[in-house]
């Protein structure tokens, strides 16, 4: 099931990501987080990174800009077999750690929990959107 979701995301975003599952043993949420992180790179966000670190140009939007943060967290949730709050908490903590290490931002994991709550409250499933109308 997870392979199909990865394939779908890769097809949608034109990327392919290989995951070494054995390296993620015990790191619940890491495969979903890093796969979504890589897959969403093709999206362009109207955001100027602060650029306070070596990798800030890559990470800043995924660490502080709500549309990018929300896209990443919704992606991780959709890919996961485990839909529990405990699982998502592990994703929030992985994101907080990655952002603390690589971005200009140092938010606690609860920031990402709150961003996720906002994203799920305002998320409209694709099948509910009338895509026959011009944009």
C-alpha positions as CSV (number, residue, x, y, z in Angstrom):
1,X,0.0,0.0,0.0
2,X,2.8,2.5,0.9
3,X,4.6,1.7,-2.3
4,X,1.5,2.7,-4.3
5,X,1.2,6.0,-2.4
6,X,4.9,6.7,-3.1
7,X,4.4,5.8,-6.8
8,X,1.4,8.1,-7.0
9,X,3.2,11.0,-5.4
10,X,6.2,10.4,-7.6
11,X,4.0,10.4,-10.7
12,X,2.2,13.6,-9.6
13,X,5.3,15.5,-8.8
14,X,7.6,14.0,-11.5
15,X,10.0,12.6,-8.9
16,X,11.2,9.2,-7.8
17,X,12.5,8.5,-4.4
18,X,14.3,5.4,-3.3
19,X,14.0,4.6,0.4
20,X,16.3,2.3,2.3
21,X,13.7,1.0,4.8
22,X,16.3,-0.8,7.0
23,X,17.9,2.5,7.7
24,X,14.6,3.8,9.1
25,X,14.0,1.0,11.6
26,X,12.8,2.6,14.8
27,X,12.4,6.0,13.2
28,X,8.6,6.0,12.9
29,X,7.5,8.8,10.5
30,X,10.9,9.4,8.9
31,X,10.2,7.6,5.6
32,X,7.0,9.5,5.1
33,X,8.5,12.8,6.1
34,X,11.6,12.5,3.9
35,X,9.7,11.1,0.9
36,X,7.2,14.0,1.0
37,X,10.0,16.5,1.5
38,X,11.7,15.2,-1.6
39,X,8.5,14.9,-3.7
40,X,7.4,18.4,-2.9
41,X,10.6,20.0,-4.1
42,X,9.0,20.5,-7.6
43,X,6.4,22.9,-6.1
44,X,7.2,26.6,-6.2
45,X,6.1,28.7,-3.3
46,X,6.0,32.5,-3.2
47,X,8.3,32.7,-0.3
48,X,11.8,34.3,0.2
49,X,13.9,32.2,2.6
50,X,15.8,34.0,5.4
51,X,18.9,32.1,4.4
52,X,20.6,32.0,7.7
53,X,22.1,28.6,7.2
54,X,23.9,26.5,4.6
55,X,20.7,24.6,3.7
56,X,18.2,27.4,4.5
57,X,17.3,28.0,0.9
58,X,16.0,24.4,0.7
59,X,14.5,24.1,4.1
60,X,13.1,27.5,5.2
61,X,9.8,27.2,3.3
62,X,9.1,23.7,4.6
63,X,9.9,24.9,8.2
64,X,8.0,28.2,8.4
65,X,5.8,29.0,5.4
66,X,2.3,27.6,6.2
67,X,1.3,26.4,2.7
68,X,4.6,24.5,2.4
69,X,4.5,23.1,5.9
70,X,0.9,22.1,5.5
71,X,1.5,20.4,2.2
72,X,4.4,18.4,3.7
73,X,2.4,17.3,6.7
74,X,-0.7,16.4,4.8
75,X,1.4,14.4,2.4
76,X,3.1,12.5,5.3
77,X,-0.3,11.7,6.8
78,X,-1.7,10.5,3.5
79,X,1.3,8.2,2.9
80,X,1.2,6.7,6.3
81,X,-0.4,3.4,7.1
82,X,-0.6,4.5,10.7
83,X,-3.1,7.4,11.0
84,X,-2.8,7.8,14.8
85,X,-2.0,11.0,16.7
86,X,1.0,9.3,18.2
87,X,2.4,8.6,14.7
88,X,1.9,12.2,13.5
89,X,3.5,13.4,16.7
90,X,6.6,11.5,15.6
91,X,6.5,13.2,12.2
92,X,6.2,16.7,13.9
93,X,9.2,15.9,16.0
94,X,11.2,14.7,13.0
95,X,10.3,18.0,11.2
96,X,11.2,20.1,14.2
97,X,14.6,18.4,14.4
98,X,15.3,18.7,10.7
99,X,14.3,22.3,10.7
100,X,16.3,23.1,13.8
101,X,19.4,21.6,12.2
102,X,19.1,22.9,8.6
103,X,16.8,25.9,8.4
104,X,16.7,29.5,9.7
105,X,13.8,28.5,12.1
106,X,13.8,26.7,15.4
107,X,10.2,26.0,16.2
108,X,9.2,23.4,18.8
109,X,7.4,20.3,17.5
110,X,4.1,21.8,18.8
111,X,4.3,24.5,16.1
112,X,4.1,21.7,13.5
113,X,1.2,20.0,15.4
114,X,-0.7,23.3,15.3
115,X,0.1,23.8,11.6
116,X,-1.2,20.3,10.9
117,X,-4.4,21.0,12.8
118,X,-4.9,24.1,10.7
119,X,-4.2,22.2,7.5
120,X,-6.7,19.4,8.3
121,X,-9.3,21.9,9.3
122,X,-9.1,23.7,6.0
123,X,-8.2,20.8,3.6
124,X,-10.6,20.1,0.8
125,X,-10.2,16.6,-0.7
126,X,-9.5,16.7,-4.4
127,X,-12.6,14.6,-5.2
128,X,-14.7,17.4,-3.6
129,X,-13.3,20.1,-5.9
130,X,-15.0,20.9,-9.2
131,X,-12.1,20.6,-11.5
132,X,-14.2,21.0,-14.7
133,X,-14.3,24.8,-14.2
134,X,-11.4,27.0,-15.5
135,X,-9.1,28.4,-12.9
